[in-house]
Amino acid sequence: MRHRVAGKKLSRSTGHRQALFRNLTTELLRHGKIRTTEAKAEAIRPSAEKLITIAKRGLKDEGYALHARRLVAARLNDPQVVKKVFEEIAPRYLERPGGYTRVLKLGRRQGDGAEMVLLELVE
């Protein structure tokens, strides 16, 4: 039984999986959309949405601002992306209660038949 087991391992070691999730989340926030497999998109979607929520709370609460920036920076690879999250992305979603990403199915990949999706930030 898988009771209370959260997250997907994607047949990778812990370090490889953490690096993959961090890289995919960073690129999603940098470009606004990424083309990846359905399993990877489902795995990183919650973490990307949580980062945006943390940034929103940092914008609303002045006492939490520095802490929020450090939390987001700890989970992303690039300081430029952290700056973009706080200056462009989070203000865009201040009035939105959640659901910052969308998954659009693209069909199967030619080589191995993996289900491909477009994971993008909603406007």
Backbone as CSV, one residue per row, in Angstrom:
resi,resn,N_x,N_y,N_z,CA_x,CA_y,CA_z,C_x,C_y,C_z
1,MET,0.834,-1.193,0.000,0.000,0.000,0.000,0.871,1.245,0.000
2,ARG,0.420,2.273,-0.692,1.198,3.505,-0.795,0.624,4.615,0.080
3,HIS,0.027,4.269,1.188,-0.601,5.285,2.019,0.410,6.328,2.460
4,ARG,0.081,7.582,2.275,0.869,8.729,2.730,2.272,8.779,2.142
5,VAL,2.469,8.212,0.967,3.761,8.276,0.279,3.633,9.344,-0.800
6,ALA,4.323,10.458,-0.616,4.189,11.584,-1.538,5.372,11.628,-2.488
7,GLY,5.141,12.170,-3.676,6.216,12.383,-4.635,6.501,11.175,-5.498
8,LYS,7.270,11.409,-6.556,7.641,10.352,-7.482,9.152,10.247,-7.544
9,LYS,9.657,9.022,-7.622,11.105,8.811,-7.648,11.660,8.813,-9.068
10,LEU,10.844,8.470,-10.062,11.238,8.479,-11.473,12.458,7.607,-11.754
11,SER,12.639,6.540,-10.998,13.748,5.584,-11.186,15.108,6.260,-11.181
12,ARG,15.299,7.214,-10.291,16.568,7.933,-10.190,17.047,7.926,-8.738
13,SER,18.345,8.086,-8.575,18.890,8.197,-7.221,18.471,9.537,-6.629
14,THR,18.640,9.701,-5.340,18.179,10.898,-4.654,18.826,12.167,-5.210
15,GLY,20.137,12.158,-5.358,20.829,13.337,-5.863,20.445,13.682,-7.287
16,HIS,20.342,12.648,-8.118,19.951,12.865,-9.514,18.538,13.441,-9.600
17,ARG,17.637,12.893,-8.791,16.250,13.353,-8.790,16.142,14.796,-8.292
18,GLN,16.852,15.128,-7.224,16.812,16.494,-6.699,17.364,17.486,-7.709
19,ALA,18.449,17.120,-8.384,19.035,18.004,-9.397,18.079,18.172,-10.578
20,LEU,17.435,17.077,-10.993,16.485,17.138,-12.098,15.320,18.061,-11.763
21,PHE,14.731,17.896,-10.585,13.591,18.722,-10.180,13.994,20.185,-10.068
22,ARG,15.175,20.449,-9.513,15.651,21.821,-9.367,15.875,22.459,-10.741
23,ASN,16.493,21.716,-11.662,16.748,22.254,-13.000,15.449,22.508,-13.759
24,LEU,14.515,21.562,-13.701,13.248,21.739,-14.413,12.444,22.909,-13.848
25,THR,12.424,23.037,-12.528,11.694,24.144,-11.905,12.322,25.482,-12.260
26,THR,13.652,25.547,-12.247,14.350,26.777,-12.612,14.039,27.172,-14.048
27,GLU,14.069,26.208,-14.960,13.807,26.507,-16.370,12.347,26.885,-16.609
28,LEU,11.420,26.264,-15.881,10.012,26.640,-15.997,9.818,28.094,-15.599
29,LEU,10.431,28.492,-14.495,10.270,29.864,-14.024,11.044,30.853,-14.897
30,ARG,12.143,30.418,-15.510,12.916,31.298,-16.380,12.182,31.564,-17.697
31,HIS,11.674,30.514,-18.324,11.092,30.632,-19.659,9.570,30.724,-19.670
32,GLY,8.923,30.369,-18.568,7.475,30.417,-18.518,6.810,29.155,-19.020
33,LYS,7.554,28.310,-19.713,7.016,27.033,-20.183,8.172,26.103,-20.524
34,ILE,7.928,24.806,-20.366,8.906,23.796,-20.742,8.181,22.614,-21.365
35,ARG,8.878,21.913,-22.249,8.347,20.711,-22.884,9.076,19.532,-22.252
36,THR,8.318,18.657,-21.595,8.919,17.543,-20.870,7.949,16.364,-20.865
37,THR,8.332,15.286,-20.197,7.437,14.136,-20.124,6.348,14.399,-19.083
38,GLU,5.277,13.672,-19.209,4.141,13.868,-18.311,4.522,13.558,-16.860
39,ALA,5.301,12.511,-16.646,5.689,12.131,-15.284,6.538,13.217,-14.631
40,LYS,7.484,13.779,-15.378,8.331,14.838,-14.825,7.509,16.092,-14.543
41,ALA,6.581,16.420,-15.427,5.739,17.604,-15.221,4.886,17.451,-13.972
42,GLU,4.297,16.271,-13.784,3.484,16.026,-12.592,4.332,16.073,-11.328
43,ALA,5.608,15.693,-11.445,6.480,15.672,-10.272,6.923,17.076,-9.855
44,ILE,7.172,17.978,-10.820,7.688,19.300,-10.448,6.599,20.351,-10.287
45,ARG,5.413,20.059,-10.746,4.325,21.051,-10.666,4.073,21.540,-9.238
46,PRO,3.962,20.650,-8.238,3.709,21.137,-6.872,4.830,22.023,-6.346
47,SER,6.078,21.680,-6.627,7.185,22.487,-6.103,7.222,23.863,-6.747
48,ALA,6.919,23.948,-8.042,6.898,25.250,-8.714,5.777,26.123,-8.141
49,GLU,4.622,25.534,-7.912,3.509,26.304,-7.369,3.794,26.754,-5.939
50,LYS,4.462,25.917,-5.155,4.803,26.302,-3.782,5.792,27.457,-3.763
51,LEU,6.743,27.459,-4.696,7.706,28.564,-4.756,7.007,29.886,-5.069
52,ILE,6.045,29.853,-5.976,5.306,31.072,-6.307,4.488,31.535,-5.099
53,THR,3.901,30.598,-4.368,3.131,30.945,-3.177,4.022,31.564,-2.102
54,ILE,5.214,31.013,-1.922,6.160,31.580,-0.956,6.521,33.005,-1.360
55,ALA,6.765,33.221,-2.646,7.109,34.562,-3.133,5.945,35.530,-2.933
56,LYS,4.714,35.067,-3.156,3.543,35.918,-2.932,3.448,36.337,-1.470
57,ARG,3.663,35.386,-0.557,3.623,35.711,0.868,4.724,36.697,1.230
58,GLY,5.885,36.563,0.586,6.980,37.491,0.828,6.654,38.899,0.366
59,LEU,5.861,39.027,-0.696,5.463,40.347,-1.180,4.414,40.981,-0.268
60,LYS,3.538,40.159,0.300,2.461,40.685,1.144,2.956,41.051,2.537
61,ASP,3.844,40.252,3.102,4.299,40.441,4.486,5.748,40.914,4.487
62,GLU,5.969,42.147,4.890,7.316,42.743,4.870,8.284,42.013,5.792
63,GLY,7.812,41.517,6.924,8.664,40.796,7.860,9.093,39.431,7.350
64,TYR,8.378,38.898,6.392,8.644,37.570,5.841,9.425,37.664,4.532
65,ALA,9.654,38.870,4.021,10.207,39.065,2.683,11.597,38.449,2.515
66,LEU,12.501,38.729,3.421,13.859,38.209,3.298,13.875,36.692,3.455
67,HIS,13.109,36.193,4.405,13.033,34.751,4.611,12.481,34.061,3.363
68,ALA,11.446,34.635,2.770,10.850,34.059,1.567,11.860,34.041,0.424
69,ARG,12.611,35.127,0.270,13.612,35.194,-0.798,14.686,34.119,-0.601
70,ARG,15.073,33.899,0.646,16.087,32.872,0.920,15.543,31.465,0.707
71,LEU,14.270,31.240,1.049,13.659,29.934,0.809,13.603,29.620,-0.682
72,VAL,13.207,30.607,-1.483,13.126,30.403,-2.929,14.522,30.214,-3.505
73,ALA,15.491,31.011,-3.064,16.863,30.911,-3.572,17.485,29.555,-3.249
74,ALA,17.094,28.963,-2.122,17.637,27.664,-1.740,17.134,26.551,-2.646
75,ARG,16.017,26.774,-3.320,15.418,25.726,-4.149,15.616,25.942,-5.644
76,LEU,16.274,27.024,-6.027,16.535,27.305,-7.439,18.032,27.434,-7.667
77,ASN,18.449,27.283,-8.931,19.865,27.317,-9.272,20.394,28.706,-9.585
78,ASP,19.542,29.636,-9.954,19.987,30.884,-10.557,19.444,32.101,-9.803
79,PRO,20.310,32.996,-9.335,19.832,34.199,-8.649,18.982,35.106,-9.550
80,GLN,19.234,35.079,-10.847,18.435,35.884,-11.782,16.985,35.391,-11.811
81,VAL,16.807,34.085,-11.713,15.455,33.517,-11.710,14.749,33.868,-10.404
82,VAL,15.481,33.877,-9.301,14.895,34.274,-8.015,14.387,35.707,-8.109
83,LYS,15.196,36.571,-8.690,14.806,37.967,-8.872,13.561,38.065,-9.752
84,LYS,13.510,37.269,-10.820,12.362,37.277,-11.719,11.092,36.801,-11.003
85,VAL,11.227,35.785,-10.154,10.067,35.270,-9.418,9.459,36.367,-8.554
86,PHE,10.298,37.135,-7.874,9.793,38.158,-6.962,9.353,39.435,-7.673
87,GLU,9.964,39.759,-8.804,9.639,41.022,-9.463,8.601,40.891,-10.573
88,GLU,8.505,39.728,-11.214,7.582,39.568,-12.341,6.484,38.533,-12.095
89,ILE,6.874,37.358,-11.638,5.919,36.245,-11.572,4.962,36.371,-10.386
90,ALA,5.486,36.538,-9.181,4.627,36.603,-7.986,3.633,37.765,-8.032
91,PRO,4.031,38.984,-8.445,3.038,40.067,-8.510,1.900,39.788,-9.484
92,ARG,2.186,39.010,-10.532,1.165,38.673,-11.522,0.066,37.794,-10.911
93,TYR,0.407,37.018,-9.880,-0.548,36.078,-9.300,-1.033,36.487,-7.913
94,LEU,-0.856,37.736,-7.508,-1.242,38.157,-6.161,-2.711,37.909,-5.859
95,GLU,-3.584,38.118,-6.814,-5.020,37.942,-6.592,-5.496,36.521,-6.882
96,ARG,-4.614,35.670,-7.389,-5.012,34.304,-7.754,-4.763,33.369,-6.567
97,PRO,-5.745,32.568,-6.155,-5.581,31.723,-4.977,-4.746,30.463,-5.206
98,GLY,-4.359,30.165,-6.414,-3.562,28.967,-6.696,-3.736,28.578,-8.140
99,GLY,-3.152,27.460,-8.533,-3.275,26.984,-9.898,-2.517,27.861,-10.874
100,TYR,-1.212,27.997,-10.663,-0.400,28.893,-11.477,0.148,28.214,-12.727
101,THR,0.020,26.887,-12.815,0.562,26.162,-13.960,-0.535,25.405,-14.695
102,ARG,-0.243,25.066,-15.938,-1.174,24.326,-16.788,-0.371,23.278,-17.539
103,VAL,-0.958,22.098,-17.734,-0.315,21.015,-18.465,-1.124,20.746,-19.730
104,LEU,-0.472,20.879,-20.876,-1.102,20.606,-22.167,-0.434,19.395,-22.794
105,LYS,-1.207,18.386,-23.148,-0.637,17.177,-23.730,-0.259,17.430,-25.190
106,LEU,0.919,16.926,-25.576,1.439,17.138,-26.928,1.474,15.866,-27.763
107,GLY,1.230,14.727,-27.155,1.325,13.475,-27.893,2.532,12.682,-27.434
108,ARG,2.867,11.661,-28.195,3.959,10.774,-27.796,5.265,11.146,-28.491
109,ARG,6.374,10.923,-27.782,7.705,11.196,-28.317,8.061,10.120,-29.337
110,GLN,8.730,10.518,-30.403,9.048,9.614,-31.505,9.914,8.438,-31.066
111,GLY,10.940,8.690,-30.282,11.906,7.650,-29.964,11.380,6.535,-29.085
112,ASP,10.810,6.879,-27.940,10.406,5.848,-26.988,8.916,5.830,-26.678
113,GLY,8.154,6.734,-27.278,6.715,6.739,-27.078,6.276,7.337,-25.756
114,ALA,7.170,8.080,-25.088,6.797,8.711,-23.821,5.792,9.828,-24.079
115,GLU,4.814,9.959,-23.202,3.798,11.005,-23.321,4.447,12.356,-23.018
116,MET,4.435,13.280,-23.978,5.050,14.589,-23.817,3.980,15.628,-23.500
117,VAL,4.354,16.615,-22.678,3.433,17.675,-22.297,4.154,19.014,-22.336
118,LEU,3.362,20.068,-22.388,3.872,21.417,-22.257,3.402,21.929,-20.897
119,LEU,4.345,22.166,-20.007,4.037,22.701,-18.673,4.311,24.189,-18.738
120,GLU,3.275,25.005,-18.490,3.450,26.451,-18.627,2.758,27.173,-17.491
121,LEU,3.231,28.383,-17.249,2.598,29.265,-16.274,1.378,29.894,-16.929
122,VAL,0.253,29.942,-16.216,-0.956,30.544,-16.782,-0.801,32.058,-16.797
123,GLU,-1.548,32.706,-17.682,-1.450,34.176,-17.803,-2.432,34.867,-16.898
